[in-house]
Structure formats: structure tokens, C-alpha cells
């Protein structure tokens, strides 16, 4: 397999792993405190290993937190921009896919976000 193709496969695997981890985190919120604490450490470890392995491959996962101000210069695609007027102040409601960059900061894949009014 070509190196570029292998990189695409790895990036897709990173994105799907990131999505899985976000779903797992939402499930943890529904557990009682004892159970949540029991499994939260596993999620933290998983995300640490995911980031470490991405770094070894020269890739960085970048995400924005809910509530961060949206700027049209962000390396993201919006799924609901058409719902707002151009002059409205917007914030990120949810990050649906992370931004994937290489070591030099070059965007390999843009992220995807859902927006809301500030």
C-alpha cells in the first residue's frame, strides 16, 4: 500500500476512534459516580494512547470545546451555517470530527462542527 494511502487509513481510524471515545464519555455521564470513576480512567488512558500513537506518526488531533467562539478562519466545516445570518455571533455547540494536522501544522483533514448562537 502507498504511504499516502496508509496515512489516509490511519487518519480515518483516528477520527473513528475519537468519535468512539466521545460516545463512551457520554455514556459515562449516565453512570452512577462509583461506576463512572471506575471507567473514566480507562477513557483517559485510551485518549492518551491515541494521541501518543498519532504523534509517533507525525499527526496531531485538534479539537475545539463547546462554547468556543466560532471564526470563519477555523479549519472546520460547519453543518448548520445556513441557519444563521452572516452578522450573528456564533459559538461551537459540538465538535463532530476533529481537525487532523501534521507536525508542521499543515491541515490534513478539516474538522466538522455544529454551531449555535452565542
Secondary structure, 3 states (H helix, E strand, C coil): CCHHHHHHHHHHHHHHHHHHHHHHHHHHHCCCHHHHHHHHHHHHHHHHHHHHHHHHCCEEEECCCCCCECCCCCCEEECCHHHCCCCCCEEEEEEEECEEEECCCCEEECEEEEEEEC
